[in-house]
Amino acid sequence: MIIGDSQSGKSTFIKKLYELAEKEAPETLKIGSGGEATTSHTNIYSIPLKLRELLLFNQYGRELDWSKAFSNYEEFDELSDERSLELRKGKVIAEVDLNLIDTPGLKGTDKNDEGNMFELIQTLTDIGSVNCVLLLNKGTNYGPNFEETLMY
């Protein structure tokens, strides 16, 4: 579940995840600009992901063993020079769906925080559980508005 103030980048974050997964974002995923609230309802998005092994190679093209990387001085020495490392995708080890709950921004221009929270609570009740809550905050504004957002 992704929460935060209006225009803090919640929908943009989800769109970027679709791009990283090389999937087309649904048309319902609207990206705002300026100061107007864009997401008006809680939406659930599912991104199919192929989880892959990550393979680490040194500057000579030799694959480094992750499990021994910090137990063997020579392996560690190769890892310490990040410019000489290359990360490659390996085989697919699992296929999963990443389910994300996009929420309307708090303190948005629609002035409907109570209604938005009610809809969010209803969505959470319907799905049963959440594994992670991501709070997005634009910039370094950790003043009273940030504290108010945390109170929700």
Secondary structure as UniProt FT lines:
FT   STRAND          2..5
FT   TURN            6..7
FT   HELIX           10..20
FT   TURN            21..22
FT   TURN            27..28
FT   TURN            34..35
FT   STRAND          43..57
FT   TURN            59..60
FT   STRAND          63..64
FT   HELIX           66..68
FT   TURN            69..71
FT   HELIX           73..80
FT   HELIX           82..84
FT   STRAND          86..102
FT   TURN            109..110
FT   HELIX           113..127
FT   STRAND          134..136
FT   TURN            139..140
FT   HELIX           144..151
//
